[in-house]
Amino acid sequence: MIAILHAAFLSLAPFVVVISLIVTVHELGHFLTAKAFGVAIERFSIGFGSALAKWRDRSGVEWRIAWIPLGGYVKFAGDENVASAPDARGLEALRTEIEAREGPGAASRYLAFKPLWQRTLIVIAGPVANFLLAIAIFAAFFAAFGESATPPVVRAVIPGEAGARAGILAGDRITALDGHRVSSFEDVQFYIEYRVGTPVDVSLDRKGLPLTVRVIPDAAQEKSLFGGAQAVGRLGLVAAAAPLRHVGPVRAVELGVSHTYGVAATTLYYLGRIVSGQVNADQLHSVVGMVHASGALTHQAETAAHDSGVSWATAEIFLLSQLAAVISVSIGLMNLLPIPTLDGGHLVFYAYEALARRPAAAALQAAGYRAGLALLVGLMLFATWNDLARLRLFQIFGSLFS
């Protein structure tokens, strides 16, 4: 039992640190942008539930650390209705109430009365902060460890696999995939990974002559950080090993931006394949899967520390930071989905307001909120079921009572 609790702690503690960092940065994006526009803010909370600690700054904002460390939020002054924003009638009533309480012109400090473009930027700032966090993490990695210098040159082709069937030969240099230029063999692997069974146009340089071949990546089963196995694309090409190359800060940031864009584009591509039914949705992950991934990386850090001689803390920070960057991109993208309760849902209602010259009716916003909440809860339950099945927890629990 002690071993089980120890393993659970080693999985849960890193996840709490990672998710708290990501959500705090997301909410800071909203908070700092709102402060720049002079929006009245009541509270900034790290975590949910009752406060473990709280204090108030000079501007009157209450900062708190709550006891459920799985998120956070910014509470704007006057933001009492979580299901909708005021419609035209509600705005007038709110303005009258605020000015009766605080004096003429006080309503201008409240979010609901800010110009539409300012409210839009405040909403967008959260996901943008997630993307900037990912860029910073990736850039720090490249600055510390360097850039892969493995050229996209094929050293060998495994007979019978996808690359060989398409006619790729040893000595060919891969210059682009579906028109997207590649500069390293890692770029090729990253692009192919999520394209099992999907035709890919591979542009080659063969002894100075350009040509293009169409390849359909094979499926290879690999162990997943989130538990179980997952199918990844494979061409059956072998590259020559090459050392990492030191890069300066400017190049590190360029690589950070490029890598963040690659993660975002691949995530959207994969989600599109799930929606269109081209791939199974069993690779959607929940908190359960992310906790398992944190534990798996902690175990990898222990192994890496033992094998390489680096400290466990260094290996742990290195591995978890990469996971944090990927999750940060995913959370940024998820929040931009046009679903009420998410930032993207607010943007949809703002788009309606821009076209109709008035806010959407409060009843419509409330209905959208309920539908969006039901959809999100359904997706969370589905993803949790996937993770429980992948980790074989149903069988484990069943064996306890058999």
ZAVOKE-250634 format. One record per residue (C-alpha): x, y, z. Coordinates in steps of 0.05 Angstrom, whole numbers. Each point is the difference from the previous one (the first is absolute). Layout:
# residues N
+--------+--------+--------+
!      x !      y !      z !
+--------+--------+--------+
!      X !      Y !      Z !
...
+--------+--------+--------+
END
This chain:
# residues 402
+--------+--------+--------+
!      x !      y !      z !
+--------+--------+--------+
!      0 !      0 !      0 !
!     57 !     48 !     17 !
!     31 !    -15 !    -69 !
!    -66 !     15 !    -34 !
!     -8 !     66 !     38 !
!     72 !     19 !    -16 !
!    -11 !    -14 !    -75 !
!    -65 !     40 !      1 !
!     35 !     59 !     33 !
!     56 !     -2 !    -52 !
!    -52 !      2 !    -55 !
!    -48 !     51 !     31 !
!     50 !     51 !     28 !
!     35 !     15 !    -67 !
!    -68 !      5 !    -35 !
!    -25 !     50 !     51 !
!     62 !     43 !    -10 !
!     -7 !     -3 !    -76 !
!    -74 !     14 !     -4 !
!      4 !     56 !     52 !
!     55 !     34 !    -40 !
!    -38 !     -5 !    -65 !
!    -67 !     24 !     27 !
!     32 !     56 !     41 !
!     36 !     26 !    -63 !
!    -66 !     -5 !    -39 !
!    -37 !     40 !     52 !
!     57 !     50 !      6 !
!    -10 !     13 !    -74 !
!    -72 !     21 !     13 !
!     19 !     37 !     64 !
!     58 !     42 !    -27 !
!    -38 !     20 !    -63 !
!    -61 !     19 !     41 !
!     43 !     41 !     47 !
!     32 !     35 !    -59 !
!    -70 !     22 !    -22 !
!    -19 !     23 !     70 !
!    -51 !    -55 !     13 !
!    -22 !     -8 !     72 !
!     21 !    -68 !     27 !
!    -23 !    -31 !     65 !
!     42 !    -64 !      5 !
!     56 !    -41 !    -29 !
!     -2 !    -71 !     25 !
!     50 !    -56 !     -9 !
!    -43 !    -62 !     11 !
!    -73 !     -8 !     17 !
!    -40 !     -5 !     64 !
!     14 !     32 !     67 !
!     63 !     42 !      8 !
!     61 !    -28 !     35 !
!     32 !     69 !     -3 !
!    -23 !     67 !    -26 !
!     22 !     73 !     -1 !
!    -21 !     64 !    -33 !
!     45 !     45 !    -41 !
!      0 !     76 !     -4 !
!    -49 !      0 !    -59 !
!    -51 !    -39 !     41 !
!      9 !    -68 !    -36 !
!     -5 !    -60 !     46 !
!     54 !    -52 !    -14 !
!    -14 !    -69 !     26 !
!     28 !    -70 !      0 !
!    -57 !    -50 !      5 !
!      1 !    -71 !     24 !
!    -18 !    -35 !    -66 !
!     63 !     12 !    -43 !
!    -30 !    -21 !    -66 !
!    -13 !     67 !    -33 !
!    -12 !     72 !     16 !
!    -41 !     60 !    -21 !
!     -5 !     75 !     -5 !
!    -64 !     31 !     29 !
!    -17 !     67 !    -31 !
!    -40 !     51 !     40 !
!    -75 !     -8 !    -12 !
!      9 !    -68 !    -33 !
!    -54 !    -35 !     40 !
!    -35 !    -40 !    -54 !
!     45 !    -57 !    -23 !
!    -50 !    -23 !    -52 !
!     -3 !     63 !    -43 !
!     20 !     72 !     -9 !
!    -53 !     54 !      5 !
!    -41 !     15 !    -62 !
!    -22 !     71 !    -19 !
!    -53 !      4 !     54 !
!     45 !    -32 !     52 !
!     56 !     49 !    -16 !
!    -43 !     60 !     14 !
!    -24 !    -30 !     66 !
!     72 !    -16 !     19 !
!     24 !     70 !    -18 !
!    -55 !     31 !     43 !
!     17 !    -45 !     59 !
!     75 !     14 !     -4 !
!     -7 !     75 !     -7 !
!    -50 !      3 !     57 !
!     50 !    -37 !     43 !
!     66 !     30 !    -23 !
!    -18 !     65 !    -35 !
!     -5 !     25 !    -72 !
!     49 !    -30 !    -50 !
!     19 !    -59 !     45 !
!    -29 !    -50 !    -49 !
!     55 !     15 !    -49 !
!     48 !    -41 !     43 !
!    -41 !    -63 !     -7 !
!     15 !    -52 !    -53 !
!    -71 !      0 !    -29 !
!      5 !     73 !    -18 !
!     69 !     -2 !    -32 !
!      4 !      8 !    -76 !
!    -10 !    -64 !    -38 !
!     72 !     -2 !    -26 !
!     27 !      5 !     71 !
!    -44 !    -57 !     25 !
!     22 !    -41 !    -60 !
!     73 !     10 !     15 !
!    -11 !    -17 !     74 !
!    -32 !    -66 !    -21 !
!     54 !    -17 !    -52 !
!     56 !     17 !     49 !
!    -10 !    -65 !     39 !
!     14 !    -48 !    -57 !
!     54 !     46 !    -26 !
!     34 !     -5 !     68 !
!     -1 !    -76 !     -7 !
!     34 !      4 !    -68 !
!     52 !     48 !     27 !
!     14 !    -47 !     58 !
!     12 !    -57 !    -48 !
!     46 !     43 !    -43 !
!     39 !     20 !     62 !
!      8 !    -72 !     23 !
!     21 !    -26 !    -68 !
!     47 !     59 !    -10 !
!     32 !    -13 !     67 !
!     10 !    -72 !    -19 !
!     34 !     17 !    -66 !
!     43 !     54 !     34 !
!     23 !    -50 !     53 !
!      9 !    -63 !    -42 !
!      7 !     24 !    -71 !
!    -34 !    -17 !    -66 !
!      0 !    -68 !    -33 !
!     50 !     -1 !    -57 !
!    -27 !    -64 !    -31 !
!     -9 !     17 !    -74 !
!    -62 !    -28 !    -34 !
!     43 !    -47 !    -41 !
!    -19 !    -74 !     -6 !
!     58 !    -44 !     20 !
!    -39 !    -65 !     -9 !
!    -69 !    -25 !    -19 !
!    -31 !    -59 !     36 !
!    -24 !    -50 !    -53 !
!    -75 !    -10 !     -6 !
!    -20 !     61 !     41 !
!    -36 !     63 !    -24 !
!     61 !     38 !    -24 !
!     27 !    -59 !    -40 !
!    -68 !    -13 !    -32 !
!     -4 !     73 !    -22 !
!     69 !     -3 !    -33 !
!     41 !     41 !     49 !
!     74 !    -18 !     -5 !
!     60 !      5 !     46 !
!     35 !     67 !    -13 !
!    -65 !     37 !    -14 !
!     -9 !     67 !     36 !
!    -71 !     16 !     24 !
!    -13 !     73 !    -14 !
!    -75 !      6 !     14 !
!    -62 !    -38 !     23 !
!    -66 !     20 !    -32 !
!     35 !     65 !    -20 !
!     24 !     15 !     71 !
!     76 !      8 !      1 !
!     40 !    -42 !     48 !
!     69 !     14 !     27 !
!     15 !    -62 !     41 !
!    -18 !    -73 !      4 !
!    -38 !     15 !     65 !
!    -46 !     45 !    -40 !
!    -16 !    -59 !    -45 !
!    -14 !    -46 !     59 !
!    -44 !     52 !     35 !
!    -41 !     12 !    -63 !
!    -10 !    -74 !    -16 !
!    -17 !    -22 !     71 !
!    -74 !     18 !     -3 !
!    -12 !    -17 !    -73 !
!    -10 !    -75 !      2 !
!    -34 !    -22 !    -65 !
!     -2 !     71 !    -28 !
!     35 !     13 !    -67 !
!     59 !     47 !      8 !
!     36 !     33 !    -59 !
!     74 !     -4 !     15 !
!     45 !     47 !    -40 !
!     70 !    -27 !    -10 !
!     67 !     23 !    -27 !
!     32 !    -60 !    -34 !
!     71 !     17 !    -22 !
!    -21 !     70 !    -17 !
!    -65 !    -20 !    -35 !
!    -66 !     20 !     33 !
!    -57 !    -51 !      2 !
!    -62 !    -15 !     41 !
!    -27 !    -67 !     23 !
!    -64 !    -16 !     37 !
!      8 !    -41 !     63 !
!    -53 !    -30 !     45 !
!     31 !     -8 !     70 !
!     -6 !    -68 !     33 !
!    -27 !     -7 !     71 !
!     50 !    -17 !     55 !
!    -23 !    -15 !     70 !
!     39 !     39 !     53 !
!     -8 !      6 !     75 !
!    -38 !     63 !     18 !
!     17 !     46 !     58 !
!    -74 !      3 !     14 !
!     -5 !    -76 !      8 !
!     -7 !    -58 !    -46 !
!     23 !      4 !    -72 !
!    -14 !     46 !    -58 !
!      8 !     -6 !    -75 !
!     51 !     48 !    -30 !
!     20 !     11 !    -72 !
!     65 !    -31 !    -26 !
!     35 !      3 !    -67 !
!     56 !    -49 !     14 !
!     56 !     49 !    -14 !
!     65 !      4 !     38 !
!     41 !     64 !      8 !
!     72 !      9 !     20 !
!     11 !     20 !     73 !
!     24 !     71 !     11 !
!     16 !     41 !     62 !
!    -40 !     59 !     26 !
!     23 !     68 !    -25 !
!      5 !     60 !     47 !
!    -48 !     58 !    -18 !
!     -4 !     72 !     23 !
!    -60 !     32 !     34 !
!    -31 !     26 !    -65 !
!      3 !    -68 !    -33 !
!    -26 !    -33 !     63 !
!    -62 !     45 !     -1 !
!     -9 !    -15 !    -74 !
!      2 !    -74 !     15 !
!    -47 !     10 !     58 !
!    -51 !     34 !    -45 !
!      8 !    -52 !    -54 !
!     -8 !    -58 !     49 !
!    -61 !     31 !     33 !
!    -31 !     11 !    -68 !
!     15 !    -72 !    -19 !
!    -33 !    -27 !     63 !
!    -61 !     44 !    -11 !
!     -7 !    -19 !    -74 !
!      8 !    -74 !     15 !
!    -51 !      4 !     56 !
!    -51 !     34 !    -44 !
!     14 !    -49 !    -56 !
!    -10 !    -60 !     46 !
!    -64 !     30 !     29 !
!    -25 !     10 !    -70 !
!     12 !    -74 !    -16 !
!    -37 !    -20 !     64 !
!    -60 !     44 !    -18 !
!     -2 !    -27 !    -72 !
!      4 !    -71 !     25 !
!     67 !    -16 !    -33 !
!     32 !    -22 !     66 !
!    -27 !    -28 !     65 !
!    -13 !     50 !     56 !
!     32 !    -45 !     51 !
!     62 !     45 !      2 !
!    -38 !     57 !     34 !
!     28 !      7 !     70 !
!    -28 !     23 !     66 !
!     30 !     20 !     66 !
!     10 !    -74 !     14 !
!     45 !     -8 !    -61 !
!     39 !     63 !     15 !
!     13 !    -23 !     72 !
!     25 !    -66 !    -28 !
!     45 !     37 !    -49 !
!     29 !     42 !     57 !
!     16 !    -64 !     38 !
!     31 !    -33 !    -61 !
!     44 !     61 !    -11 !
!     21 !     -1 !     73 !
!     21 !    -73 !     -8 !
!     38 !     19 !    -64 !
!     35 !     55 !     38 !
!     23 !    -49 !     53 !
!     27 !    -46 !    -54 !
!     33 !     57 !    -38 !
!     32 !     27 !     63 !
!     28 !    -69 !     16 !
!     27 !    -13 !    -71 !
!     27 !     69 !    -17 !
!     24 !     25 !     68 !
!    -42 !     63 !     -2 !
!    -41 !     17 !     62 !
!    -71 !    -28 !      5 !
!    -28 !     71 !      8 !
!     33 !     22 !    -65 !
!    -27 !    -59 !    -39 !
!    -69 !      9 !     31 !
!     -4 !     74 !    -18 !
!     25 !    -15 !    -70 !
!    -52 !    -54 !    -14 !
!    -59 !     33 !     35 !
!     13 !     67 !    -35 !
!     -8 !    -33 !    -67 !
!    -67 !    -30 !     23 !
!    -21 !     68 !     28 !
!     15 !     33 !    -67 !
!    -42 !    -50 !    -39 !
!    -58 !      3 !     50 !
!      3 !     76 !     -1 !
!     -9 !      1 !    -75 !
!    -58 !    -49 !      6 !
!    -34 !     42 !     54 !
!     10 !     63 !    -42 !
!    -32 !    -34 !    -60 !
!    -56 !    -31 !     40 !
!    -19 !     67 !     29 !
!     -7 !     29 !    -70 !
!    -52 !    -51 !    -20 !
!    -67 !     34 !    -14 !
!    -34 !    -31 !     60 !
!    -37 !     43 !     52 !
!     36 !     -2 !     68 !
!     67 !      1 !    -37 !
!     36 !     63 !    -25 !
!    -20 !    -19 !    -71 !
!    -73 !      2 !     20 !
!      7 !     71 !     25 !
!     32 !     18 !    -66 !
!    -60 !    -29 !    -37 !
!    -48 !     44 !     41 !
!     46 !     60 !    -12 !
!     -2 !    -13 !    -75 !
!    -76 !     -1 !      4 !
!      2 !     66 !     39 !
!     45 !     31 !    -53 !
!    -47 !    -20 !    -56 !
!    -67 !     14 !     35 !
!     25 !     63 !     36 !
!    -28 !    -28 !     66 !
!     16 !    -57 !     47 !
!    -35 !    -66 !     -9 !
!    -61 !    -11 !     43 !
!     17 !    -24 !     70 !
!    -46 !    -60 !     -9 !
!     38 !    -21 !    -63 !
!     66 !      8 !     35 !
!    -25 !    -41 !     60 !
!    -25 !    -55 !    -46 !
!     67 !     -1 !    -37 !
!     36 !     -5 !     67 !
!    -41 !    -60 !     22 !
!     10 !    -35 !    -67 !
!     75 !     15 !      0 !
!      7 !    -24 !     72 !
!    -36 !    -65 !    -17 !
!     45 !    -10 !    -60 !
!     63 !     12 !     40 !
!    -22 !    -46 !     56 !
!    -17 !    -53 !    -52 !
!     69 !      6 !    -32 !
!     34 !     -3 !     68 !
!    -38 !    -63 !     19 !
!     16 !    -32 !    -67 !
!     74 !     17 !      6 !
!      1 !    -26 !     72 !
!    -32 !    -65 !    -23 !
!     54 !     -6 !    -54 !
!     56 !      9 !     51 !
!    -31 !    -48 !     50 !
!     -7 !    -53 !    -54 !
!     70 !     13 !    -27 !
!     31 !     -7 !     68 !
!    -41 !    -64 !     13 !
!    -26 !     29 !     65 !
!    -67 !    -34 !     -9 !
!     35 !    -68 !     -2 !
!     43 !     19 !     60 !
!    -60 !     21 !     42 !
!    -38 !    -61 !    -22 !
!     56 !    -47 !     21 !
!     -3 !     29 !     70 !
!    -70 !    -27 !      9 !
!      6 !    -65 !    -39 !
+--------+--------+--------+
END
